[in-house]
Every structure is written in structure tokens, then in C-alpha cells.
Amino acid sequence: MTSVNQPPSTKNPSISITKRLEELWKASLKSSGVTCTIEFLDCSEEASEIDSDGDRTDASITKDQMLGIFLTVESIISELKEIRSLVLEHASNEDESCEILEMIDDALKMIDLASRMGRMHLSNETVDSYDAIGLGRIWVNGFFYTLKHANDRLFLLFEKINTIYLRIEQTVTPDNGGDLVEDALY
């Protein structure tokens, strides 16, 4: 029986192993880029630091910078959807695929929620483009913490996709001319 996230394995017998490897390598690289981008955006540590008087730090961000972060988050959502599609198409019959799809689905829900809530609050802000929005604000803090938790959910995404890639790669051997010859997988 096939789960909801996993189509029947008969879906991709016509796809060459070389093509599967190329697409899984692309998914692997994209997953690494997504997690690095989220880590780069994560301002939760700066927002939660307490100074000696017990107040939040005065770290801030401009409205334009926050809008840039939202654009970056939208690209992360797009990348995750593409990774999900690549895994579904080229590794659906692999053991790790259900877990990978669940990881991505969980992260997508968190990131989407953070983005929608953040945009709603930002649209209600009365600041000009160059006025500062304190990182200690509850909605800003919540936005970045949600990104952090989504990234925690994606922690092993690269490794899991790479495991599938390496397993499939082991079924491919070079022929005498250096071209790849597929072992009988199906």
C-alpha cells in the first residue's frame, strides 16, 4: 500500500538513472542552500539578547530590509516546493522519501505561517521605509523563531537526499568508454 505522500513506485521506471542522479543532486544542493539561507536570515539570537539593565537590545531592522527578508523567504518556499517535487519524482520509491516529504511539508507550514503573520504586522506598522523596527518586537521575534524552528526541521534534509543519491549512484557503473551504464534497478 502506498502512503498519501508516496506515489506508486511504477511511476518512474522510464526515468534514466543518470537523470535521477542529476535531479537528486540538484535537490541536494538546493536543500543545502535553503538551510544556509535560513541560518543567514536568523536574527533570533540578536533579538533575544538581554542587556545588563534587563532590557532587550536595541538591535533593529528597517522596513525595507524586512521586506527584503520576506522576498527571500518567498524564494525559500519556492525552493522547498521544488525540492519536494524533485524528491517525489525521482526518489519516491526510496525508504527516506516519506520522511523527507514530511520534513519539507512541516517546514513549509511553519515558514508560510511566519511569512503571513509577519507581512500582516508589517503592513500595520506606521514606520517609514528607513525607520527602525526593533528586533525585540514580539512579532519580529516570533517570525525569526519560526524560521529557526523550520530550519531545525530541515536539519538532516541534505544528508537524507544525499543518502538516496549515493545509493542510486552505487547502482551505476562506468562502461569501458567512461559512459555510465545502468544496472537493472527495475
PyMOL commands that set and color helices and strands:
alter all, ss='L'
color gray80, all
select helices_A, chain A and resi 9-11+17-41+44-48+63-90+97-124+138-153+157-169
alter helices_A, ss='H'
color red, helices_A
select strands_A, chain A and resi 60-62+132-134+172-174+180-182
alter strands_A, ss='S'
color yellow, strands_A
deselect
rebuild
show_as cartoon
